[in-house]
């Protein structure tokens, strides 16, 4: 399928059992269903076309005859209004929808789609943090280790691949949740630690800095995380010579 799409400037990639195809609509949709037919013939495996979803920033997929012929839904999510009380009770009001798809778990689509999906992802990590706290409340040393090594880096994958405009709210929620976890461990029964600006700044410093506790604020690293990933990925967009293969590598 990748070779079929390359002449049109497209391609396909797979991550485990999730596949992604990109290119002009009149080429992508037939290529995907041709690939599914070949898989069924060669491996006797049934596909689930109902799980397919598509999105384009520029092409009008809503009225696209090729998409309509293959009956592929456009990816979308609900736009919600959620207060803090609604967040805790999991009740919210739907006020619209936004278009996009998840690519390797990362929301790609309209700005509102990316923002809403990141809110859902942020809520998931907040819930995970509180569940972990409830289970390890009597084991503060274990809980601190998990906060530092396991919980904190969870959101970084999304901070690296999603624009800061979509991740800031999720990062704020996660920051608040991790701080509450530390506070609930009763490391400072007097409460002075969390009200002193100097101590809090040291608490947020990376390990290795003078007095740094390493509980980094995810809000403060959203831009750096996204920019560093872009710098690492940008070189993959260029075609480059590979002398070991006596040829070249096509840019993404």
N, C-alpha and C positions, 0 to 999 in steps of 0.2 A: 504494500500500500504506500509506503514511503517513496519508493522508486516511481510509482504511478503518479504521485503528486508533485514530485520534484520539478518536472519540466514547467509546471505552472507556478513555481515559486512557493509551493507548499511542502507538506511533509506530514509525518506521523510519528508519535512517540508513545511508548508504553511504560507505565510504572506499575510493576506487579501485574494485576489483572485489569488495570484501568488504562484504556487507550484514548489517545487524543489525535485528531486529524485537523489540519488547518490548510487553507487555500481558498480558491474561488468556489462559490457555492455549487456551480454547475459541475464541478469536478469532485468536490469533497463528498457530497452525499452519495453519488453512484459508487465512488471508490470504497466508502465504508460498507455499503451493503454488498458489494462484490467481495470484499474481504470476509464478511460474515458468512457468505455462501461458501467460500473456499474452506473456511474453518469447519463448517458443518460437513462438507464433503470429505475432507481429509481426516477429521478427528471424531466425527459423529457427535459433535457438541451443539447443543441448542443455545442460541443467543437470546437476549432479552431486549428487543428494540425499544420497549417501553421505558428502559432506563437511559436511553439516549437523550442528550440535550445539546443545544447549539446556542451560539451567541456571536454577534458581530457588532463592532463599534460603528461600522459605516454601511454595511449592506442591509437592505430592508428585508429581514428574514420573515417578518410578519406576512408580507405579501409575496414572498419568494415561491414561485411555482414548483421549483425542484424540491424545496423543503416540504411544501404541502403535499406533493406527490408521494414522498417517502414517509409522511406523517411523523416527522421528528419534532418534538415540542421544543419551544424556546425556553431556555433555563430562566427561572425567575424565583423571587422570594417575596414574602410579605413585608411591607413597611409598617412598623409597629410604633405605637406611643406607649412608653413604659415609664411609670414613676418608680421610685424606690420601693414602695409598697407592692406595686404590680410585679416588680422584678422578684421579690421574695415569694409572692403567691403564684407566680408563673401565669398571671392573667394580664392581658394587654389588649389594646384596641387596634385593629387593622385599618389603616387609612389609605392603603394603596399597594402597589407592587413595583418591583424594579427587576431589570433583566440582567442576567449574567450566568456564569457557570463556575464550578469549582474545578481547578486544575491542580492536581496533586494536593488537594485539600485547601488550596489558596483561592480566595474569591477573585474572579476576574470578570469585570462587567461594568455596568454603569456605576458612577460614584456612590449612589444611594445603595446599590446592591452590595458593593464591597463593604460599606459602612455597616449595614444591617447584619451581614454575615459575620463580620468581625465582632459585633456586639454579642452574637450568639456564641462565638468561639470564646470570647472573654468570659461570658457567664458560665460556660462549661468549666473553665479553669478555676474560676472563683468557687464554684460548687465543689470541685475536686479538692481545692485547698481546705475548705471548711470540713469536708468529710475526713480528710487526713488528720486535721486538727482534733476532731472528735475522737478519733481512734487512738491518737497518741498524746492526748492531753496529759496523761500521767507519765509520759516519757519525753520530757522537754529536750533532752540532749538528742534523742532520735529525731524529734520533730525539727529541731534547728538544722540538723544535717540534711533532712529532706528538703527543707525550704531552700537551703543554699545550693545543693547539688541537683535536685530534681524539679522542684516547683518553679523556681525562678527562670530557668532556661526554656520552659515549656513554650512560652509565647514568642520566643526569639525567632523561631522559624517563620512565623507570620509577619513579624516586624521586618524581617529581611526581604520578604517577597511582596509585601503590600504597602502602598503609599501611606505615609504618616497621617494624611488626612482621614484615612479610614481606620487606623489602628489606635489613635490617641485615646479615644473613649475606652476601648478595651484595656489598654495599658493602664489607664487611671483606675479602673475597677480592680485589676489584678494587683496593682500597687497597694491599694487600700486593703485588699484581702490579705496579702502577705504581712502587711503591717499589723493588721488585727490579729493574725495568727501569733506573731511575736508578742504582741501585747497580752494576749490571753494566756501565754505561757508563764506570765507573772514573773518575768525576769527583773521587773522593777515595780514592786508593790506600791511605791510612793507615787508613781506616775510622772516623776520629774523627767525621766529619760525622754519621754515622747513629747514633752513641751519645751525642752531646751533646744533652740535652733542649732547651736554648735554641736551638741551630741547627735542630733538627727542628721546633720551634714556628715559627721564622721560615720554614722551608721550606714549612710548611703555610699560612702567611698568604697572603691574596690579593695579587695584584699591585696596587701602589698603596699598600700598607701599608709602613711602614719595614722594609726588608730582606726584604720578602715575596717568595718565589719563585713563589707561585701554584699549588703542587701541593696543592690542597685535599683534605682527607680527606672522602670521600663519606659515611662513617659520621656525621660531625658535622653534615651538612646534610640528613640524611634527613627529620627532622621539619620543618625550615624549608621544604624543597622541597615536601613534601606539603601543608603548611598554606597556603603561598602559592598553590598550584594550586587548593585548595579555596576560598580567598578570591576568586580570579578567576572561578571557575566558579559559585559560589553565586548570583550575581546572575542567571544564566541560568535558574534554577529558578523565578523569579517572572515572572508575566505583566506586561508593561509597555506603556505607551502609546507609539505611534509616530506623531507628528503628520504626518510626511512621507507616510505611506501612509493617513492618515485612518482609522486603525484601531488595532489593537494587535498585540502579539507574544505568542504563547502561550508560557508558561513550559515548561521541559523536564519 
